[in-house]
Amino acid sequence: MIFSAQITAARGLIGISQAELAAKSKVSLSAIQKYEQDDEAISKAPVQLITQIKETLEKLGIEFLFTKNGSKIVRVGVDIKLKS
């Protein structure tokens, strides 16, 4: 699972708009807008749609970061993968 703040932060890091992410991921703009505002919407969304968004951002160089304490996620983030 990814979080709404991660999608927003990822777009900011790579400098693309919600509309550009929608076009590249083949997910509607309204869905992108909804998922960026609400983690609950992400948890209720079809897995395929969230996977499309995540994989699109990863192809654009984003790495999704999670830190766990046991089974609980205590920190999330995004980073840009450096090209070798």
N, C-alpha and C positions, 0 to 999 in steps of 0.2 A: 504494500500500500504506500502511496505517496500522500502528501498533505497539501492543502490549498496554498499555504505560504511557500512551499517548495516550487510549485508551478509558477507563481508570480515572481519569485526570486530568480528562478532559472531563466525566465524570459528576460528579466532585467539584465542578467549577466551576459546574455548573448545578444541583447538588443533587438528583440523581435516583439511585435505587437500581438495582442490576442487574436486579431484577424489572421496574421501570418501563421501563428501556431495552429489555428483552426484549419487553414488551408493545407499546411504541411502534414498535419496529423489526420486529416479527413474526418475531423470531429466538428460539429457545428459551433459557430461562434457563441451562441447562447449557452451551450454546454460548457465551453471553456470559461465563460464569464461566471457561470454558476459554480463550477468546481473551484475556481479561484477564491470564491467568497465563503465556501461552506464545506468543511471536512465531512459533515454528515452526508452531503450530496455525493461526495466521492465514495463514501462507504456504501451508499445505496446504488451507485451507478453500475452498469454492466462492466464486468472485469475487462472485456475487450476494449471498451472506450478508454479506460484509464491506462491500459497497457499501450494503446496507440499513442496517447499523449506522452507517456513516460519514454517509450522507445524513440519517438520523434526527438524529444529533447536530448536523449542520450546520443543519438546520431549527430546532433548539432554540437556535441562536446560536453554535455552536462553529466555530472556524476551525482547521484542522490546519496546523501550521507545520513546514517542513523546510528545513534549510540544507545545501547540498551543497558539496563541494570536488571539483571535477571531476565524476566520475560517482558518487563516494562520498557517502552521506548521513552528515554529521558531527554533526548536532544535530536533534532533533525536539522538538515541543512542541504545546501547544494554547492558544488564547486565546478570549475571548468577543468576538464582534462587537458593537459598539455600534449601537443603533438610532438612525437619524437623526430 
